[in-house]
């Protein structure tokens, strides 16, 4: 699979999984399993980093540690909607 397609899928995974209030461990595990089927070990870390950054996983984890109530369900942002259309 080409790098362009993988990057687009990674972005779409991130947008979709963060829509219901944040990324669950099950959703992130699904993305990791997908990467394991499609990528070599070195590339998994690269694409998982892109996914974590765009989905807000790293920020979400930090917010959960600091304050479990800090993560609230959000509506789809205009920016995410435009990015989805652009992809």
C-alpha positions as CSV (number, residue, x, y, z in Angstrom):
1,X,0.0,0.0,0.0
2,X,1.4,3.4,-0.9
3,X,2.5,5.9,1.7
4,X,-0.1,8.4,0.5
5,X,-3.0,6.0,1.0
6,X,-1.6,4.9,4.4
7,X,-1.3,8.5,5.5
8,X,-4.9,9.3,4.4
9,X,-6.2,6.2,6.2
10,X,-4.3,7.2,9.3
11,X,-5.8,10.6,9.2
12,X,-9.3,9.2,8.7
13,X,-8.8,6.7,11.6
14,X,-7.9,9.6,13.8
15,X,-10.8,11.8,12.8
16,X,-13.4,9.0,13.2
17,X,-12.1,7.6,16.5
18,X,-12.0,10.9,18.3
19,X,-15.6,11.9,17.4
20,X,-17.3,10.1,20.3
21,X,-15.5,11.7,23.1
22,X,-12.0,10.4,22.6
23,X,-10.0,7.4,21.5
24,X,-10.7,4.2,23.4
25,X,-8.1,1.6,23.9
26,X,-10.1,-0.8,21.7
27,X,-10.1,1.7,18.8
28,X,-6.4,2.3,19.2
29,X,-5.7,-1.4,19.3
30,X,-7.7,-1.8,16.1
31,X,-5.5,0.8,14.4
32,X,-2.3,-0.9,15.7
33,X,-3.5,-4.3,14.4
34,X,-4.2,-2.7,11.0
35,X,-0.7,-1.2,10.9
36,X,0.8,-4.6,11.9
37,X,-0.8,-6.2,8.9
38,X,0.2,-3.5,6.5
39,X,3.6,-2.2,7.7
40,X,7.0,-3.2,8.8
41,X,8.0,-2.7,12.4
42,X,9.8,0.6,11.9
43,X,6.9,2.1,10.0
44,X,4.3,1.2,12.6
45,X,5.9,3.6,15.1
46,X,5.9,6.4,12.5
47,X,2.2,6.0,11.5
48,X,1.1,5.3,15.1
49,X,2.7,8.6,16.1
50,X,0.8,10.4,13.3
51,X,-2.4,8.7,14.5
52,X,-1.8,9.6,18.2
53,X,-1.1,13.2,17.4
54,X,-4.0,13.8,15.1
55,X,-6.5,11.9,17.3
56,X,-5.4,13.7,20.4
57,X,-4.6,10.4,22.1
58,X,-1.5,11.8,23.9
59,X,-3.3,14.9,25.1
60,X,-6.3,12.7,26.1
61,X,-4.2,10.4,28.2
62,X,-2.6,13.4,30.0
63,X,-6.0,15.0,30.6
64,X,-7.3,11.7,32.1
65,X,-4.4,11.6,34.5
66,X,-4.8,15.2,35.6
67,X,-8.6,15.2,35.6
68,X,-10.9,12.4,34.5
69,X,-13.7,14.9,33.9
70,X,-11.5,17.0,31.6
71,X,-12.3,14.9,28.5
72,X,-15.8,15.8,27.2
73,X,-17.7,14.6,24.2
74,X,-17.2,17.1,21.4
75,X,-19.0,17.6,18.1
76,X,-17.2,17.2,14.8
77,X,-15.2,20.3,14.2
78,X,-15.4,22.2,11.0
79,X,-11.7,21.6,10.6
80,X,-12.1,17.8,10.8
81,X,-15.0,17.9,8.4
82,X,-13.0,19.9,5.9
83,X,-10.0,17.6,6.4
84,X,-12.2,14.5,5.8
85,X,-13.5,16.0,2.6
86,X,-10.1,16.9,1.5
87,X,-8.7,13.4,2.1
